[in-house]
Amino acid sequence: MIRNLQQRRHFILSASIGLVVGLCAPTAFAQAAAKAGAAGRAPVILVLGDSLSAEYGLARGTGWVALLEKQLAQDKLAATVVNASVSGETTSGGRSRLAALLAQHKPTHVVIELGGNDALRGLPLKNTEENLTWMTQTAQKAGAKVLLVGMQVPPNYGTDYANKFAGLFTSVAQTHKTAVVPFFLKGVADGPDPTRLFQPDRIHPRAEAHPQMLANVWPELKKLLR
């Protein structure tokens, strides 16, 4: 069951037209389920994200997190997905909420999809990196496997800033030996006609884009579930 928590402010990430913004064998998932059962409970996947994961502007049940639940069911893995995503969330906001979420839900896996709003607000890259690091380490200490979901910003932010921002996610993941999706919107925001897959605000992906967003996350997440 997906539990959508609070959904508040609009996530706004400047997006120009040129925004740079698999199935696993059933037997593998059966083995994963068996391991989880042996540990006494099924996997619990906590998704800590912003509006891209909070179904902003979408009908409930059509976002990538909802599609993730369907993917898990299709592969016969009895996992619970807790969607703790909040529109407008920054890495600082996620950091402030994580400890309580870990204590409440005791997740076996934590997906961190945050950072876009940090860039929008012009927050120092050092702060974003420190927050991602803290959240990764805290989730790992709680016994959860972590997946970082990366984001990119358009070139008008400046080439140096854009490159450093994009590299943060991989850098933190490599340092702390965790999984990473380098670019959450690959195949959505970098196509020949990216506006086709965005809502009228040209900021938030349409429902049609969310299967691709899940496709970007799923290969790395399913490795962690084995």
N, C-alpha and C positions, 0 to 999 in steps of 0.2 A: 504494500500500500504506500502510495506516495503521500507524504504530508507536506503540503505547501505552507510554510510559515509566513511571516509578515512580508507584504510586498509594498514598498513605499515609493520613494521618489524615482522619477524618470531617469533611466541611465542614458547619459548623453555622451557619445564619443564622436567627435568630428569625423565625418566620413565623406570624402570627396568621391567623385565617380571613379577615380583611380585608386581607391582605398586599397592599401596593401593589407588592407586588413587581412565482414570477414567472419566470416563466420567460423566459430570454433567447433571442433567436432563434439557432438553430444557426449561422447565418452569422457572427454577432458573435463567437461562441466560436471558430469556425474561424479568424477573423482574429486572435484573441488567441493561438491556438495557433501560427499562422504567425509572429507577431511573436516569440513565445518561441523558436520554432525558429530564427528568424533570429539570435537572440541566442545560440544554441548549446545551449539546454536548455529543458525544459518548466517551467512554473511549479511552485514549491515553496511550499506554504502551511503555515506554522508556527502552531499554535494553542497559546497559552500561557494556560492557565486553571486553574480550581479544580474542585471535584467536579461542578459543573454541566456541565463539558466532559469530565470523566474517567469518565463512566458510573457514578457511584456508585449502587449498589443495582440496577443494570440488567444484563441479559444483554449480553455483549460483542457489539458490532455494532449495538446499537439506539439509541445516543445520537446527538445531533445531529451530532457530528463524523463518525461513521460514515455518517450519512445525507448529509452533505456530499460524501463521496467518491462516493456513488451518484449524487448530483445532477450532479457533474462528469462522471461517465461517461455519464450520460444525455445531457448536452449535448456529448459528444464532445470534451471538453477533457482532454488527457493531463497532468493535474497530479498531483503527489504531496502527500499531506496528512500532516504530522508532528504527532501529538497529544502535546504535551509538558505536558499538564495534570496537576495533582497535587491530590488532595483535601486541603483545609485550607490551600491556598496563599494567601498574602497578596501585596500588591504588592511588599513588601520581598523576599519569597522569589522572586518572579518576576524582580525586578531582579537578584538575586544569580545567577540561572541564565541570564539572557538572553544574555550575551556568549558563553558557551560554546556555547549552542544555535545562535547565529548563525554562529559559526566552523565548527561541525560540519555544519550542514544547508544553510547559505547560502540561506536562503529568499528568494523574490521578494516574498512577502506575509506579514505577521505579524498575526494576530488576537489581541488582548489582552483576555481575559475575566477580569479580576481586580478586587478591591475589596470584595466582599461580606464576606470575612473580616476586612478592616480595620475595617469597621463593627461587626461582632460583637465584636471585641476592644477596641472603644472607642479605636482609634488616632487620633491627631490628623488632621484632614482635610488639614492642610498636608502631612503626610508622604505621605498617599495621592496627593495632587496632584503632589508632587515625584517620587514613584516612577513614576507614569503618564507624566509629562513626560519623565523620563530614559529610560524604555523606548521611548517613541515616538521621541525624538530619536536614540537609539542604533540602533534598527531602520532609521530613515530614512537615517542616515549609512552604514549597511551596504548601502544600495541597495534596501531593501524598502519596499513600500507598506504602510501600517498601517491597521488597522481596530480602533477601540476599541469594546468591547461594554459598555454601561452597566448598572448595577444600581440598584435602589431599596430603601429600607428602610421598614418599617411606621411608622405615626404615633407609636407608643409610644416611639420614639427621640427624639421632640420634633420639632415642625414645622420649626423653624429648622435643626436638624441634618439632617433628612430632605431638605429642599429643597436645602441646600448640597451634601450628598452626591450627590444625583441630578444636580445641575448640574456637578459636577466633570468628568464625562466629556465633555460637550459643550464645556465651557470649554477643556479641554486640546486637544480636536480642532480647535476653531476657531483657537486660538492657533498650532497647528502644522500647520494646513491638512491634516488627515487625516480619514478617514471615521469615522463614529460610528453606533452603534445606541443610541439613548437608553435603552431599557429592554429587556433581554434576555428577560424573562418576560412581555412584553405578550401578552395573550390567554391567558395561563396562570394568573398569580397575581391578575389583576384582573377575573376573570370573576364571574358571579353565584354560582357554586359552585366556588371555587378548590380546595377539598379534593379534588374529583373527579379532578383531574389531578396530585395529589401522592401520594407514597408514604405508608405509614402514619405516618411520622414528621412528616408535614405540612411537611416542609422541602424534600425533594428531589423534583423532578418525576418522574412515572411515564414509562414509555416512550411512552405515548400523547401526552404533551405535547411530545416532542422534535421531531416534524415542525413544530409551530408555532414552536418555538425556532429551528429552521433557517430557517423562513419569515421570521423577524424579522432574521436575519443575512444571508441570501442576496441580497436586493436590493442591499444596500450592497457586499457582497463581489464580486458579479458585475460591478459598475461598475468595480471596481479591476482586474478580469481582462481587461477589453476592451483 
